[in-house]
Amino acid sequence: MESGSLLANIAILVLAAFVGFAVISKVPNTLHTPLMSGTNAIHGIVLLGGLIVLGELENPSVVDSVVLTVAIAFGMINVVGGFLVTDRMLSMFKSGHGEKKGGRD
């Protein structure tokens, strides 16, 4: 990899971090949960990519295998967590939330 290419990639990473922070800081608190749940579900694409790359490598080194396995594990945690948060958020809006079963008629 050329040093110019590495420098360009680092610059893109830093700019993406600043833009991401600026966008997320402008989101109202009431939209954080649905926004983050949606982005966590989209993270499944990254999970699928990690599985494909791990399956396509002919002779992966130990470092490659460990990094991909950790990425797949974190991706899976992120996807499942996103769906759990979404489910919990949606259950707050169901009718009868907070009512006792077998209550008075």
TORNU-719256 format. One line per 3 residues: number of its first residue (from 0); their letters; for each residue x negated, y, z negated of N, C-alpha, C. Coordinates in nm, 4 decimals, m for minus. Atoms other than C-alpha are relative to their C-alpha. Layout:
BEGIN
NUM> A> X,Y,Z,X,Y,Z,X,Y,Z; ...
This chain:
BEGIN
0> MES> m0.0851,m0.1170,0.0000,0.0000,0.0000,0.0000,m0.0896,0.1232,0.0000; 0.0778,m0.1231,m0.0074,m0.1335,0.3403,0.0901,0.0302,0.0881,m0.1201; m0.0218,m0.0900,0.1132,m0.1790,0.6039,m0.1771,0.1067,0.1046,0.0337
3> GSL> m0.1044,m0.0939,m0.0413,0.0410,0.8431,0.0245,0.1382,m0.0603,m0.0145; m0.1278,0.0693,0.0134,0.3197,0.5875,0.0296,0.0372,m0.0151,m0.1476; m0.0241,0.0127,0.1434,0.2823,0.5277,m0.3433,0.0426,0.1346,m0.0580
6> LAN> m0.0338,m0.1339,0.0479,0.2918,0.9021,m0.4086,0.1417,0.0386,0.0437; m0.1352,m0.0287,m0.0484,0.6065,0.9368,m0.1941,0.1037,m0.0791,m0.0797; m0.0929,0.0814,0.0782,0.7747,0.6509,m0.3803,0.0159,0.0530,m0.1421
9> IAI> m0.0066,m0.0570,0.1351,0.6884,0.8050,m0.7175,0.0800,0.1301,0.0022; m0.0744,m0.1254,m0.0115,0.8218,1.1428,m0.6008,0.1493,m0.0273,0.0148; m0.1411,0.0365,m0.0168,1.1490,0.9798,m0.4891,0.0585,m0.0490,m0.1321
12> LVL> m0.0464,0.0501,0.1292,1.1787,0.8011,m0.8250,0.0258,0.1149,m0.0974; m0.0147,m0.1135,0.0915,1.1259,1.1244,m1.0205,0.1189,0.0865,0.0415; m0.1132,m0.0797,m0.0472,1.3713,1.3190,m0.8031,0.1331,m0.0709,m0.0260
15> AAF> m0.1227,0.0762,0.0256,1.6309,1.0412,m0.8328,0.0363,0.0050,m0.1484; m0.0261,m0.0081,0.1438,1.5936,1.0492,m1.2120,0.0590,0.1361,m0.0363; m0.0526,m0.1338,0.0285,1.6487,1.4265,m1.2224,0.1415,0.0176,0.0546
18> VGF> m0.1333,m0.0126,m0.0595,1.9481,1.4127,m0.9869,0.1006,m0.0847,m0.0782; m0.0885,0.0860,0.0782,2.0991,1.1201,m1.1786,0.0356,0.0618,m0.1337; m0.0258,m0.0657,0.1286,2.0611,1.3041,m1.5086,0.0925,0.1196,0.0176
21> AVI> m0.0831,m0.1186,m0.0246,2.2134,1.6224,m1.3627,0.1440,m0.0399,0.0306; m0.1354,0.0431,m0.0358,2.5122,1.4335,m1.2193,0.0721,m0.0569,m0.1217; m0.0632,0.0647,0.1148,2.5820,1.2244,m1.5297,0.0292,0.1001,m0.1113
24> SKV> m0.0234,m0.0971,0.1075,2.5484,1.5214,m1.7668,0.1213,0.0886,0.0289; m0.1168,m0.0811,m0.0370,2.8300,1.6989,m1.5766,0.1319,m0.0772,m0.0103; m0.1208,0.0824,0.0079,3.0764,1.4091,m1.6188,0.0659,0.0196,m0.1369
27> PNT> m0.0684,m0.0140,0.1291,3.3414,1.4694,m1.8882,m0.0040,m0.1308,m0.0791; 0.0082,0.1181,0.0865,3.3349,1.2323,m2.1862,0.1081,m0.1023,0.0295; m0.1095,0.0935,m0.0254,3.6704,1.0821,m2.0902,m0.0252,m0.0883,0.1221
30> LHT> 0.0274,0.0791,m0.1198,3.5262,0.9541,m1.7621,m0.1249,m0.0865,m0.0123; 0.1234,0.0775,0.0124,3.2046,0.8003,m1.8962,0.0250,m0.1505,0.0039; m0.0236,0.1443,0.0046,3.3526,0.4581,m1.9701,0.0387,m0.0569,0.1354
33> PLM> m0.0318,0.0573,m0.1315,3.5212,0.4017,m1.6313,m0.1143,0.0138,0.0997; 0.1116,m0.0197,m0.0919,3.2232,0.5461,m1.4459,m0.1099,m0.1026,m0.0242; 0.1073,0.0947,0.0312,2.9709,0.3289,m1.6265,0.0446,m0.1435,0.0244
36> SGT> m0.0487,0.1353,m0.0269,3.1910,0.0203,m1.5995,m0.0066,m0.0306,0.1490; 0.0067,0.0194,m0.1455,3.2138,0.0672,m1.2241,m0.1421,m0.0174,0.0494; 0.1386,0.0130,m0.0443,2.8417,0.1171,m1.1822,m0.0624,m0.1292,m0.0502
39> NAI> 0.0510,0.1285,0.0478,2.7701,m0.1873,m1.3968,0.0505,m0.1145,0.0871; m0.0521,0.1034,m0.0897,2.9948,m0.3948,m1.1717,m0.0754,0.0020,0.1327; 0.0773,m0.0113,m0.1239,2.8098,m0.2627,m0.8674,m0.1401,m0.0589,m0.0179
42> HGI> 0.1320,0.0559,0.0284,2.4906,m0.3820,m1.0372,m0.0080,m0.1473,0.0400; m0.0021,0.1379,m0.0482,2.5991,m0.7286,m0.9247,m0.0742,m0.0165,0.1319; 0.0755,0.0050,m0.1251,2.4424,m0.6441,m0.5882,m0.1484,m0.0209,m0.0293
45> VLL> 0.1397,0.0161,0.0408,2.1057,m0.6120,m0.7604,m0.0230,m0.1418,m0.0507; 0.0089,0.1366,0.0506,2.1697,m0.9414,m0.9357,m0.0078,m0.1001,0.1147; 0.0013,0.0882,m0.1165,2.2461,m1.1126,m0.6059,m0.1325,0.0116,0.0757
48> GGL> 0.1286,m0.0204,m0.0666,1.9342,m0.9586,m0.4497,m0.1130,m0.0707,m0.0718; 0.1030,0.0693,0.0772,1.7168,m1.0921,m0.7308,0.0074,m0.1505,0.0180; m0.0157,0.1444,m0.0218,1.8615,m1.4403,m0.6875,m0.0483,m0.0409,0.1393
51> IVL> 0.0432,0.0309,m0.1370,1.8013,m1.4303,m0.3118,m0.1515,0.0055,0.0114; 0.1463,m0.0137,m0.0073,1.4436,m1.3066,m0.3487,m0.0672,m0.1156,m0.0731; 0.0592,0.1106,0.0752,1.3678,m1.5687,m0.6140,0.0118,m0.1312,0.0773
54> GEL> m0.0188,0.1223,m0.0778,1.5100,m1.8407,m0.3895,m0.0820,m0.0036,0.1277; 0.0717,m0.0062,m0.1276,1.3252,m1.7226,m0.0761,m0.1520,m0.0080,m0.0136; 0.1458,0.0021,0.0166,0.9740,m1.7044,m0.2253,m0.0529,m0.1422,0.0132
57> ENP> 0.0588,0.1331,m0.0218,0.7597,m1.9959,m0.1070,m0.0810,m0.0459,m0.1215; 0.0853,0.0335,0.1137,0.4943,m1.9973,m0.3781,m0.0086,0.1208,m0.0931; 0.0019,m0.1188,0.0854,0.5873,m1.7358,m0.6375,m0.1045,m0.0129,m0.1102
60> SVV> 0.0940,0.0010,0.1117,0.3228,m1.6388,m0.8885,0.0798,0.0022,m0.1300; m0.0656,0.0008,0.1303,0.3987,m1.6589,m1.2577,0.0584,0.1391,m0.0288; m0.0469,m0.1371,0.0233,0.4297,m1.2796,m1.2738,0.1272,0.0264,0.0805
63> DSV> m0.1193,m0.0183,m0.0833,0.6781,m1.2756,m0.9830,0.1206,m0.0717,m0.0607; m0.1100,0.0784,0.0579,0.8873,m1.5481,m1.1426,0.0526,0.0632,m0.1284; m0.0414,m0.0598,0.1270,0.8901,m1.3788,m1.4827,0.0744,0.1306,0.0238
66> VLT> m0.0637,m0.1290,m0.0270,0.9747,m1.0339,m1.3446,0.1383,m0.0212,0.0612; m0.1299,0.0260,m0.0620,1.2546,m1.1713,m1.1251,0.0987,m0.0615,m0.0989; m0.0881,0.0618,0.0988,1.3944,m1.3840,m1.4079,0.0499,0.1037,m0.0998
69> VAI> m0.0413,m0.1059,0.0922,1.3974,m1.0867,m1.6447,0.0984,0.0946,0.0685; m0.0902,m0.0883,m0.0740,1.5600,m0.8690,m1.3752,0.1374,m0.0651,0.0161; m0.1267,0.0716,m0.0153,1.8269,m1.1337,m1.3141,0.0739,m0.0061,m0.1340
72> AFG> m0.0639,0.0063,0.1321,1.8926,m1.1709,m1.6888,0.0580,0.1360,m0.0388; m0.0500,m0.1334,0.0324,1.9233,m0.7944,m1.7433,0.1162,0.0384,0.0910; m0.1088,m0.0283,m0.0925,2.1402,m0.7644,m1.4331,0.1271,m0.0703,m0.0421
75> MIN> m0.1169,0.0764,0.0434,2.3725,m1.0358,m1.5604,0.0606,0.0594,m0.1260; m0.0489,m0.0648,0.1223,2.3963,m0.8712,m1.9023,0.0746,0.1286,0.0353; m0.0608,m0.1259,m0.0414,2.4775,m0.5415,m1.7319,0.1354,m0.0231,0.0673
78> VVG> m0.1262,0.0287,m0.0701,2.7477,m0.6913,m1.5081,0.1062,m0.0482,m0.0985; m0.0970,0.0526,0.0968,2.9166,m0.8875,m1.7881,0.0420,0.1098,m0.0975; m0.0327,m0.1100,0.0899,2.8953,m0.5883,m2.0212,0.0920,0.1011,0.0648
81> GFL> m0.0867,m0.0936,m0.0707,3.0510,m0.3647,m1.7583,0.1432,m0.0492,0.0075; m0.1345,0.0538,m0.0066,3.3455,m0.5963,m1.7160,0.0651,m0.0070,m0.1381; m0.0559,0.0035,0.1353,3.3884,m0.6365,m2.0928,0.0452,0.1390,m0.0451
84> VTD> m0.0387,m0.1370,0.0355,3.3918,m0.2597,m2.1425,0.1261,0.0408,0.0762; m0.1189,m0.0328,m0.0793,3.6436,m0.2214,m1.8590,0.1231,m0.0697,m0.0564; m0.1123,0.0741,0.0557,3.8654,m0.4924,m2.0069,0.0466,0.0618,m0.1314
87> RML> m0.0359,m0.0611,0.1278,3.8531,m0.3338,m2.3497,0.0681,0.1353,0.0217; m0.0583,m0.1310,m0.0287,3.9274,0.0100,m2.2050,0.1435,m0.0158,0.0530; m0.1334,0.0200,m0.0567,4.2244,m0.1208,m2.0038,0.0982,m0.0542,m0.1030
90> SMF> m0.0898,0.0531,0.1026,4.3644,m0.3073,m2.3052,0.0520,0.1099,m0.0910; m0.0477,m0.1111,0.0815,4.3951,0.0264,m2.4854,0.1244,0.0631,0.0613; m0.1119,m0.0626,m0.0676,4.6525,0.1356,m2.2266,0.1186,m0.0929,0.0192
93> KSG> m0.1132,0.0923,m0.0119,4.8743,m0.1738,m2.2391,0.1076,0.0389,m0.0996; m0.1096,m0.0329,0.0909,5.2163,m0.1277,m2.3920,m0.0038,m0.0931,m0.1202; m0.0020,0.0805,0.1209,5.2533,m0.2468,m2.7462,m0.1335,m0.0045,m0.0706
96> HGE> 0.1310,m0.0001,0.0667,4.8933,m0.1736,m2.8414,0.0167,0.0526,m0.1426; m0.0057,m0.0421,0.1388,4.8675,m0.1541,m3.2163,0.1254,m0.0458,m0.0724; m0.1206,0.0485,0.0657,5.2077,m0.3116,m3.2837,m0.0252,m0.1384,m0.0559
99> KKG> 0.0130,0.1324,0.0606,5.2294,m0.6111,m3.5118,0.0949,m0.0967,0.0689; m0.0873,0.1023,m0.0565,5.3677,m0.9323,m3.3692,0.0966,m0.0454,m0.1093; m0.0996,0.0484,0.0964,5.6853,m1.0543,m3.5338,0.0499,0.1108,m0.0912
102> GRD> m0.0448,m0.1127,0.0801,5.7717,m0.7080,m3.6575,0.1513,0.0098,m0.0043; m0.1435,m0.0204,0.0111,6.1153,m0.5710,m3.7330,0.0626,0.0280,0.1357; m0.0734,m0.0242,m0.1248,6.3783,m0.5619,m3.4555,0.0762,0.1280,m0.0074
